[in-house]
Amino acid sequence: MHKEYLTVTNIVGPLVIVEKIVDVKYGELVEISSPGGQLRRGTVLDVSTERAVVQVFEGTTGLDIDKSSIRFLGGSQTLAVSEEIVGRIFDGSGNPKDGGPKIIAKKRRDINGSPINPQARDYPSEFIQTGISSIDGMNSLVRGQKLPIFSGSGLPHARIAAQIARQSKVLGKKEKFAVVFGAMGITFEEANFFIEDFRDTGALERSVIFLNLANEPTIERIATPRLALTCAEFLAFDLDMHVLVVLVDYTFYAEALREISAARKEIPGRRGYPGYLYTDLASMYERAGRIKEKPGSITYIPILTMPEDDKTHPIADLTGYITEGQIMLSRELHRKGIYPPIDVLPSLSRLKDKGIGEGKTREDHADVLNQLFACYASGKEARELALILGEAALSDMDKIYMEFAEKYEDEFVCQGEHESRSIADTLDIGWDLLRMVPKGELKRIRPEFLDKYYSLEK
């Protein structure tokens, strides 16, 4: 029988302080009974000899210090998992949100999980096609990779997230593929957009969705990514599926962490975030990857909005250290009406070379990628030069590169929200653009590929 305590001494924000406790463990689940008979759940955040700090999932509004009773349940928060979890929508506590029945648990998994042991990791090396040219062609996603998207307020990261979740697939293999989608602190309109989009396109059949809305408890924001990753681990390493995890928006997650840290009166770090923000993010990011001798994999796309578009902000900065690259969204491209507004120059996929080439994408992929990058960089330089000196000061080659940059943005980067391009289509568009440049200038493409592809027409 679990002992009941009536020794609540303080309530601070989402936290309840309980005194005179015995045998309570960190991370233990808690039930709080309020005077009106309402039952709330929480978890132990901090524990000393005779005092525990409890984080309440549903918030502490209406709780009375003198009349609230607390029961410690002995275990930590778990998620019920089984094959039936695919195709379902849950809230930030793991309860069904789609009106369907509760999941009959094949297993119950602790949501805190643990990072993959580096010794057990297998190297990511298989290409995932997202159908978006500026990712597939320039910053390829590899199975088992962690590739974040850095966005800004008002940029269409939600639409891009839905498009990636909808279109992603592994080439040339009939393998079980699932998407785990988690959203933290989003508005009702955004949640509705994701649910409708997944339903209308049929993507829901292979997806599991966890949604925490902006008006729902802050505490759920801490649990949502962990629930999503726990679900992904079951699908990948128990059911041998290839799982793409898309989580939006990690900025709201970090804000929730800061709020709880402040309520616990912890010493703040950079910009008020707790000093353990790095280890907290790493404990989740490092749960993605491949494990030796296991066929399943977890590929991870965390999405975050950079406050004031500042990529040196702690959330973006620390995420960049832990993950294998980043996809940067550009406000300038967005203003031009280009969707998706992916800025390929500061974007980077550190594992792209491992997932492209003959047998994976196409033999000419690496050369085309490097040449497109070089030509676009030259075109942007020529554009800046024209702004300063005027177009009359540009050489003929500068003018070609400037025109190349315009066409590159309009034809390669820009594509429809429901347009899924194959990697062959993406590379063919790349070659169409490279034909604008004299053959002698294409120094990053091997002669055999120039001979094979340069003179080909669509």
N, C-alpha and C positions, 0 to 999 in steps of 0.2 A: 504493500500500500504506500502511495506517495504521500509524504508529509506535507501538511498545509501550513502556510505561514501567514500571520496577520501583522507582520513587522515591517510594513512599508514605511520608510521614514522620509522619502523625498521623491518628487516627480519633476524631471527636468526635460522639457521637449519630449522626444520619443522614449526617454529612459526612465526606469523605475528603480530606486535604490531599496534593497531589502537587507535588513540587519538580522543578526543572530541565526545564521544559517549553518547547517551541518551537511557535510559530504556533497557539496554542489560542484559540478564540473563546468569548465569553460565550454561554450557551444551547446550546452544542454537546453532542450526545449522546455518551455514554461507555459502554464495556463494561468490566466489572471481572471478572477471572477469579480465583476463590479457590482455595486449595490443593486442595480436594476436586473441582475441575473444574467447580464450579457457576458459571454465567454470570449476572451481574447487570447491570442497566442504570442509568444515572444521567445527570445533566445538569450542565453547568458553571454554578455559581452566581456565582463571583467569579474574576477572573483578573488577575494582575499580571505583571510582566516574566518571572519565572521560576517562578511558583507558581500553581496552580489549586485552587479549592475545588469539590469535586464532591459533588453531592447524590445519594445512592443511593436509587432507587425502592423496592427490596425491603428496605431497612434494612441495617445494617452488622454485624449479629450473625454471628459466626463468621469475619469477615475477619481476616487476619493482616497486620500492617504489612510484615513482611519477605518474605512469600511471595505477596502479591497483585500482579497485573499489571493495568495500565490501558491501554486503547486509546481514543483520541479519534477519533470517527467522521466529523467534518467538518460534519455538519448538525444541526439542532435537532429536537425531538420533533414528529412529524407524525401525522396521523390519516388512514387510508385511507377515502375516501368514494365512494359510488356510490348509485344508486337503491335497491339492495338493503339499505341500512343501516336502512330503516324496518321496524319489527316485530322488531328485534333487541335483545338485552341484552348490555352490555359491562361490564368491570370498570373500575377507576379508571386503568388504563393504556391502555384502548382495545382490549383483547383480548376476544374473544367469551366470554360467561359462560353462554350458554344451550345449549351443546353443539353449536351450529351451526358451519358452516364459516367460515373467515376471509373477510373482505370482499375481493373482487377490486377493487382500487382503480381507479376511473375517474380520480381525482385524489388526490394526497397534499397535505394542507394543514398548514402550520405551526400548531400549536395556540395559539401566542401571539397570532396575529391582530393586529388593530389597531382602535382605536375608530373609529366612523363620523365622517368629516369633517363638522363642523357645517354647512359650506356645501352639502354634498350631502344633508343630511337633509330629509326631507319631513315636514310636520306631521301627527302622529297625529290621526285624526278619525273612525274607524269603530268602532262599538260592538262589543264581544265579549260574548256572553251566557255567563256561567258557570253559570247556573241557580240561583245562591245570591242570595236577595232582598237581603240586607244589603250585598252587593257591587253587584249589577246595579241595584238601586233607589236606593241611597244614595251609593255610591262607585264609579261605573261604570268598567269597564276599557275602554281604547281601544286599538285595534290599533297596535302600535309603542311602547306605553307601558312604563315600568319601574315596577311597583307592588309594593313589598315587603310581606310579612306579618310583623308583629312579634308573636312569641309568648312564652311563658314555659315553664319546665320543667314537664312533666306536662300541658300543654294539648294539645288534639287537632289540632295543626298538620299532622301526617302524614296524618290522615284528610281534612282540608280540602284539602291539596295533591293527594291522590289524587282527591277529588271534582271539583276544578277541572280537573285534567288529563283526567278522564273525560268531563265534561259540556260543556266549553267549545266554542262554535261561533260562526261569523259569521252574522248574520241575513240571510235573503233572497237569499243568493248561493250558487251551487254552485261553490265554489272549493276548491282543494286545501289541506287543513288538517292540520297534523301537530303532535304534542307531543314535545318533547325533555325528558326527565325525568332529573335528576341528583341523587344523594344522596351526601353526604360524611359519613363517620364514624358511620354509623348501625349499629344492632345487627342481628344476623342475623334476629331476629323482625320488625323493621321492614322489612328488605329483602324478607323472605318475604311480608309483608302487601302491599307494593307490587306485587310480581310476580304474586301470586295475584289481587289486585284487578284489575290490568290485563288478566290473562288471562281471568278469569271474565266481565268486562263487555265483552270484545271491544275494549277501548281499545288493546291492544297492537298491533293491526293498523295503527294510524296513529301509533305511538309509537316513539321510540328511548330506551332506558334505559341510564344509566351509574351503576353502584353501587360505592361504596367503603365497605367495612365497617369497624367500629371496630377490629377486630383486624388489619386490613391496613395496609400501610406509610403512615406519616404523609405521606410525600412525595406519594403518590397523591392525597391530599386537595387538594393544590395544583393538580394536573393535571386533576382531574375536572370542575370548572366550565369550564375552558378547552376540554376535549374536547367538552363539551355545546354550548358556544357555537360552536365550529368546525363541528360537525355542523349546527347551526341555520343558520349562515351559508351553508353549501352548499345546504341545502334551500330557504332563503328566496331567496337571490340568484342561485343557479345553476338551481334547478328551479322558481322562481317560486311557492313555496308560502307559506302564512301559517303561521308557526310560533309556538307558545306554549312558552316555556322556563320550567320550574319547577325551582328548585334548593333543596334542603334539606340541611343546615342550615349557613348561613354562619358561625355561631358556631364550629363545629368547624373550618371552613376558616381562620378568623382565629387559632384556637388553634394550628393547625399552622404557620401563618406565624410566630407568636410563638416556637414551639419551635425552628424553624430559625434565626430571628433570634438567639435566645439562644446556640445552638450556634456561630453565626458570630461571637459576642462583639460584636454591634452594640450601640450605645447605645440603651437602650429609651426609648420615648415614654410616652404615657398608659397606666397600668395594665400596663406591661411590653410592650405591643404595639409593633412597630417604627414609627418615625416615618413610614414610607412606606405605612402601612396605607390611608390615604385614596387615594393615587394607585394603589395596587394594586387596591383595590375599583373605583375609577373606570375603570381600564383594562378591566375586565370588564363593568361595568354599561353603559358607553358603546358596547359592541358591539351593543346592541339598538336597534331603531328601524326607520324606513322610509328608503329611499333614493329620491331623485327619479328618475322615469322607470323604476323597477323595480317590477313588480307585487307582489313578495314582501315580507314583513315579519317582524320578530322582536319579539314581545311577551314581557316578562320579569317573572316573579314570583319574586324571591329570598325565601326564608323563613329567619328567624333567631330563635333563642331568646335573649331578653334575660336575662343573668345577674341573678338576684335581682329580676326584673321591672323593671329599671332602664332606662328609655328614654333616659337620658343616658349610658349605657354607650358607650364608643367605637365599638363595632361598629354599634349601632343609630343612634347620633348621626351618624356619618359616612355611613351608608347613607341616612339621611333627607335629608342635604344633596345627595346625588348623584341620587337618584331623584325621581319625580314623585308623591310622596304616601306613604301607608302605611295598611295595614289592621291595626288593633290588636285583639288577642284579650284578653278580660277574664276574670280568674280568678273574679270575683264571679258573672258569668253562668254560668261553668262549674260553680261550686258549686251553682247553682240547677238544674243539669241541662239547661241550654239549649245545644243544638248547632245551628249553629256559634256559639261564644261570641264573636261579633264585636261590639265596642263601637263603635257608629257615631259617637259624639260626638267622640272624639279621632282617629278615622280620617279620612283625607282622600285624595281622588283629584284632583290638580291639573288633570287634563285632562278631567274628567267632562263639563264643559259643552260640550266639542267633539264628544262622541260621542253626545249625547242630543237628543231633540226630534223634530219631524215629519220623516218620511222615514228616521229612524235608529232611534228607539225608538217614542215616541208623543208627540203634541203637548203633553200635560199633564205629562210626566215631570219637567221642571225645577221646576214649581210644586209638584207633589206632594212631591218630594224636600225642598224648602225648608220646606214646611209640616209634614211629618212630623218633620223635624229640630227645628223650633221647638217643636212640641207635646211631643216626647219630652224635650227639654231642660227644658221647664216642668214636666213630670211628675216628672222626677228631682229638680228643686228642691223640688216639693211633698212628695215622699217624704222628703227630708232635713229639711224643715220639720216634718213630722209626727213624726219621730224626736225632734226637740228640744222642740217645743211640745205635741205630742199632736194627734190628728186633730181634736179639738174646735175647735182654733184655726184650722183651714183654712176658707177660703171655699168656696162651692159649686163655683166654677170650679176651685179648687185640687184638689178631690176628683175632678172629672171628669178633670183632667190626670193625677192620680195613677193613676186606673183605666186611663187611656189608656196610660201607661208600662208597666203590667203586661201589658195585652193586646198592646201593640206587641212586647214581648219574647217573649211566648208564641206569637203568631200570625205576626208578620212576620219577626223574627230567627230564631226556632226553626223548623227544618224537618228532614226526614229526611235521613240520609246519602246515600240513593239517590233523593232527590226532586229532580228538575230542574224548576224553575219557569220558565216563559216570562216575558219582561219584562211582557207584558200581564197575566199572573196576579199578578205582583208588584205592579203598579200598582193592580190591582183590590183586592188585600188592603189596600193603602194607603188607598184610598177607603173601604173598609168601616170601617177604624179612624177615619178623619177624620169619618165620620158620627156618631161619639160626641160630637163637639165641635159646639156651636151654629154655624150657618152664618156668623153675624156675626163669630165669632172667627177665621175662616179668612182672615186678611188677606193672606196670601202667595200666594193663588191668584187668578188673574184671573177677573173675573165670568163671562166666556163659558165657562170651564172648570167653574166652580161650577154654572152653569145646566145644563151638559151632563151632568156626572158625579155631582154631589152627591146628587141624588134617585133615581139609578138603583139598583136592587137587583140583587144577583148573579143 
